[in-house]
């Protein structure tokens, strides 16, 4: 089948911009429909900054690609089921009237000899173009969705869908090799047939000893099973790292003659045995180490491909945190002033070897900046609940640019921003289970620094700019003009001394 899109004769609700970029407007929105072999998903993003926030996300399983391996045709009942899903999504598109619409179909439509039987009525229902993605383009977009969010990816990116598997070798977030195979969790291929195709990919050997980044519902189900079976303290799938030995045990139990589906969502159990077999063969052939469960998808790649990025080198975490700060800080510029105030402490930690977080030696400056931007996330909540709510919100933020350790570090830092060191406010056990002692130490110190700064200035950014901090001969020095000395009351002095002590320094004040 020729890999081209079939256009509808109807006038689209919104025409795709000629330059393939998102249109501007007061509150632009972008809608993406992903027509997969197993399910169809509609995601609508609110985009009033560089961070596209998904405010509508619905997935419906219709198994469009069921039986494709046997016949090379989309079954009539599967086409009908998919069109019913699109009829609902089409009405939602008309009502939501997004600024930009992108609809993509993948393996099932790409491979089927009768794809037109689905595409013609589907485009009439939706009133929009449906792009049938070539396998190489699908692999590129899947990888882009991950690398746009994560600062440095090195390893094998694997996207397992219902009708295909995309494997991409990535070095420093740049694609080195990629391939798409017609193998999916809906396949009826034998173990040998799958193994033969996987082993034929000669460059897979270059992934030996590296991380496997798993994308797709099967990998997320694997993550759910791991959390359920190990009592892992944080139920969050993106960023979950499963060590090689643990992933081998999981895959073995799921691909056995009588699989153990403990922790696997009910909707995934029917296809999980085949998915586990495929993943197991890929890991064994490539000889990868840890398994990183990713929450990103083709949809993230599609939206990343069309959103303009003013600074491609800038960390996506900082872009996101900055956007959140615009809506949560009490006054414009407050969190940015806090970053400037506390950065000398991050530099001190850097020089003293205390800045290593999640294995990255220079991670503290990045996380301190993000923490400051997120520090006002619960300022307007009840004082009795701010700290607990802040933890929950940071842990639940729908962002893909942090690992579990980094997310826990941010949550702990902002927790201390609200409670200080009050003994009756015990922290959650996940911090001691996920973070090393030195990581907890730096999070606490930064949190106490944010607490000092934000209470001292009373939410007025200009007062923060009056203060400068420096580290001199084992002392944390706070310099404040004599004319503004009345701002530094005994309570602010006490908070500063606690902050300095938790940095391993003595407190000093200068005019």
N, C-alpha and C positions, 0 to 999 in steps of 0.2 A: 504494500500500500504506500502511496506517495505521502510523505510526511508534511502535508500542508493543511492549513485551516480552511474550513468551509464557511463562507460568509453568509449571513442572513440577508434577505432582501428587505427586511424590516428596518426602519430607522432606529438606531440604538437610543436607549434612554439618555446616555451620555457618550459622546464620541471619544475614542481614545485620542489623546493629544498627538499631533503629528510627530513631535520630537520624543514621544514615549516617556515623558516626564509628568509628574503630578501637577495639576493646575493649582494656581494659588487662589485663595479666597479667605473669608473670615475664619471659618473652621473647616478646612478641607478634609474630606474623608476618602479612604481608598478601600474598595471591596475586592476580595480575591476569592474565586471559586476554584477549588482543586478537585478535578474529576479523576479519581484514582481507580485502580482495579478492584479495591475492596470497599471504599467508601467515598462519599462526596462531602466536602466541607466548604462552608461559607464563612469567611472572616471579614469583618468590617473594621477598619482601623480609623480612629480619630487621630488626625495628624495636624496639631497646631504648633509643632516644633520638629526637631530632628528625630524625636522618638515616637514612632507610630504605636499608639496604645490600642490594643484590640478591645473594642467595647461590645462587639457581638461575635460569637464564635459557636457555630453549630456543625456537628458532624453526624451524618446519617449513613449507616452501612447498607449497601444494596448489592454488593458483590457483582459488579458489572462484568468483571473478568472471569467469573466462575465458568469452568469448562473450556476455556480458551485453548489450553494446551492440547486438548483432544480434537477440537474441530476447526480451530483458527477463526471461529465465528463468535460474535456476541450473541448469547441466547436471547430469544424474543422476550421471555419473561424478565430477564435481567435488564434489557433495554427499557421495558415498561416501568420497572421499579425505579430505574435511574431517572427517567423522565418525570415521574411523580415527585421525586426529590427536587428536581430542577424547577418544576412548576411552583413549588413552595418558595424556593429561593428566588425565582423570578419576581414573584409578588413582593417579596421583601426588598429586592433591589429597587423596584419601582417606588415603593413607599419611602425607603431610606434615601434615595436619590444621591448616591455617592458621587464625588467629584471625579473619581477615576475607577474604572472597572477592568479587572484582568481575569480572564477565565482560561484555565489551562487543563488539558487532558493528557494523561500519561500512558503507561504501558498498554492497558487494555485496548484503548482506542487506537493507539499507535500500531498495534500488532494485528488487529482484527481485519479480515478481508471484507467484512460488511460494515466497516466503521461509518460509512455514509448513512446507513439505516438509523444510526443513533444521532449523528451530527446534524443532519437536516432538521429533524423536529426539535432537537435541543437548542439550536440557534434561533429557531422561530419562537420557542417558548421564552428564551432569555432576552432576545432582542440585542444580542451582543455577539461579537466575534468569539469563537472558541479556537484557541491556539493548541494544536496537537504538537507537543514538544518532542523534538528529536531526542534520542537517548543521550547524546552528548550534551545537549542543552539542559536536560533534566539533571544530569550529573553536575554541571556547572552551577546551576541555581541552588541545588541542595547544599553544595559546598559553600556557596556565597552566604546562604542563610546562617551558617555556623560561623564562618570566618569573619563576617561583618561584626558579629557580636563578641567573639572571643579574641583576646589580644594576640595570642600566638598558638597556632595549631600545627602540631607535627605528628604525623601518623597516618592511619588508614581511616578514611571516612566511608561508612557503609550505610546506605539507605535501603532498607528492605521493605518492599511494598507487596501488594497482592500478586502482581504480575511480573515484576522485575526487581533486580538488585543492582544498585549503582555502587561501584567501588572506586574511590578516588584517593590516590596517594598525595599527601600534602606536606610540604616543607615550608615552615615559617609562613603559614597561611597562603601559600602559593601552590596551585595545582601542578603536580609533576606528571602524573599519569592518571587516566580515568578509563572506565569501561562500564557498560551496562549489559547485563545478562538477562535473558528471559527466564528468570527463576524467581518465584515469589511464594509467599506462604499459602497461596491458593493453588500452587502447582501440584500436579500429580506425577511428577517425575520420580524415578527411582533414586536411591542413594547414590548408585554408581553414575547415573546420568548427571546428577548435580555435581558430584565430585570431579567428573571428567571436565566439565565446563570451568569449574573453579581452578583446577590445576593447570588448565591451559593458559591462564593469565600469568605469563612469565615474570612480570614485574612485581607480583605480590610478595616475592621473597625479600624485596627491599623494605617491606613493612616489619620485618622481623625485629622483635624487641621493642616496638613502638606501641603507642596507645591506639586502640580501636575506638573510634567515635561512632556510636550506634544511633541512627536516626530512624524514626518510624514507630508505629504502634507496637510492633513486636518487641523492640528494644525497651520501650517504656514498660511493657508488661513484664519483661524480665526484671526491670528495676523494681517494680511493685512486688514481685515475688521475693527478691532479695531483701527488701525492707521488712516484709512480713515474716520472713524466716530467721532474720538475724536481730530483730528488735533495734534496728538502726534508728537513732533518735530524731531524725528529721525526715518527714514524709514529703520529699520534694524530688521529683525525678530528674529534672535538668541539672546537670553537674554532678550527679551521683557517680562515684567511681567504684567499680567492683573489681577487686584484685583477681588476677588470673586464676588462682586456685579456686576461689569462690565461684567465678563464672563457669569454670569447668564442671564443678559439682552441680550447679543449677542446670546447665545445658544437658548434662547427662541424665538428670532426673526428669527433665521435660521431654527428652527425645526417646526415653525408654519405651519398651513394649507397652507397659501400663504407666503412663506418665503421671507424675505428681503435680497437680495444678494448684497447690497451695499458694495463695497470694496472686494468682493470675486472674484478672478481671473475667467475669463470666462470658462477656462478648468475645473474648480472645481465645478461649479454651479450645474451640473447634479447630483453629488453625495453628495453635501454638506448638504442637508437636513438629509439624513441618518447618515452622520458623526456627525452632531450636536446632533442628537437624542442619539447616542451611548455615546458621550462625556458627555452629560447632565446626562445620567443614571449612568455613572461611577462616576462622581463628586458627584452626589446626594447620591449614595450608600456609597462611601468612605468618604464623607463629608470633602473633602479637601478644602483648602483655596485658595491662589493665584495660578494662572496658569502661568507657566514659559514656553514660547515657545522656543523650542530647534531647532537649525539648524543642529544638528548632526543626524546621521542615522546609519543603519546597516553597510553601507560602511565604516564609521569611525571606527566601531568596528572591521570589517574585517582587516583593515589596521593596527589598533592598536594591533591586536592579533598577527601579524607576524613581526612587527618592534621591534628590540631589544631596550630595554630601559636601559641605563647604570645606571641611578639613578631613581628608581621608585618613590622615595619620593620627587623628585624635581618638582617644579611647572612647568606645561606645558607652562604657559605664559612666564616664564623666559627662557625656552628652545627655544621657538619660537623667542623671542626678541633677543636672542643671535645669532641665525641663521641669522636673518635679519641684525644685526649689522655687520656680516662678509662681507656682500655685500654692505653696505651703509656707513660705517665709513671711514673717510679719511685715517686713518692709523690704523694698527692693535694695539689693546690695548687701543685705545683712550676712547671708551665708558666705558670700565672696570675701567680705571683710574678715570673717572668722577664719577662712582658709589662710589668708595672709598673716593673721596673728599667730597661728599655730605652726606654720611651716618650719620655722627654726627648730622646733622640737622634733619634727620629722627628720630634719637634717642631722640633728644630734643623734637620734636613734640610728640613722644610716651610718654615721661614722663609728658608732659604738657597736655595730653589728646586731642591733635589735630590730632591724626593719624587715627581716625575712618573714614573709607570710605565704603559706602554701607553696614553699619551695622557691619563691621568687625573691631574690636578694633586694630588689629595689621596688618592692610592692607597697611600702608604707605610705609614701607620698601620694600615690594614686588613691589608696583607700582613705587616707586622711581627708583628701579633697572631697571625695564622694561622701564621706560621713558628715562633713560640715554642711554640704549641700542638702543632705537628708535630715539634718539635726532638728529642723522645725516641723517635722512630719506630724507631731502630735501636740504641738504647743497649745491648741485650742480645745483639748480634751480635759476631762476631770483630772486634777493633780494626782488623785489616788490610782488612776488607771493608765496614766501616760506611758510609764515604762513598759508595762505589759503589752499595751497596744502597739507601742513602737516596735517591740520584738516581733510581734505577729505580722505587722505591716512590712517590715524589712524582709522577713523570711518569706513572705507571700508575694513580694513585688514581681510582677510578670516580666522579668528581664532575664536575658540569657548571657549577660556579659560578666558574670561572676561564678566562681566555683562555690561549692558548699562551704569550704573554709572561709573564703572571702566574705560570703554572705553572713556567716555566723560572726565573723569579726566585726562587720558593720553593725549587726544587731546588738552585739555586746557593747560596742563603743557608745551607741546611742542610748542603750539602756542606762549606762553610767552617766550619760549627759543629763538624764532625768532624775536619777535617784542618788547620785553621788556614791557614798560608801555605806549607806544605811544598812545595818545588819539585819533588820527585819524585812529586807527585800531580797530574799535569796534568788540567785540566778538559776536559770533552767539547766538541767543536767546536760543538755546537748552541748553546751559550751565546753565543759570539761571532757566530753567524749570526742568532739570534733577538733577543738583547737589545742595546740601545744601550750605549755605553760608560758613560754615567751610570747606567744601570740595573744594569749589572754592578758598578759602584762601590758603590752602595747595598746590593746583595745581599751583597757581600763584607763590608762594614762591619757589617751586621746579623748575619751569620754569625759574625764574630769576637766580636761582643758577646755572642751566645748562648754561644759557647765559653768566654769568660771567666766569665760568670755561672754556668754549670752546673758547671764544674770547680771554681770558687771555693767554691761552697756544698756540694759533695760530694753533691748530690742531696737536701739538706735545705732545704725551702722557707723555714724560719725564718731561716736564715743569709742568704738573699737579701733578706729584708725589713730586715736590719740596714744594708744598703748603699743609698745614694742617689746618683744621678748627676745632674749638671747641667752645662750649657754656659755658661761665663763668659769673656768676652773672649778667645776663641780657644783656650780650655782646656776639656778634658773633666775635670771634677772628680769624684773618687770620695770620698765621705764615709763614714767607718766609725768607730764609737765606739772610743775608746782601749782600753776593756776587751776589745774583740774584735779588736785589732790583730794578734794571733798568727795569725788566719785568713789574713791577707794575706802569704803567704810570697813569696819572690823570684820564684817561677814565676808566681804569680798577678799580681804586679806587672808582670812581663814581658808576660803576655798582655793586661793592661789597656793597657799602653803601645802594644802593636801595634794593639789595637782603636782607641785614640785617634788614632794616626797614620793609620790607614786611613779615619778620619772627617775627616781634614784638620785635626786638632786636636792640641795638646800635652797630655800627661797631668799631672794634679796630684792629690795626695792630701791629704785633710783628716780630722781627728778630729772 
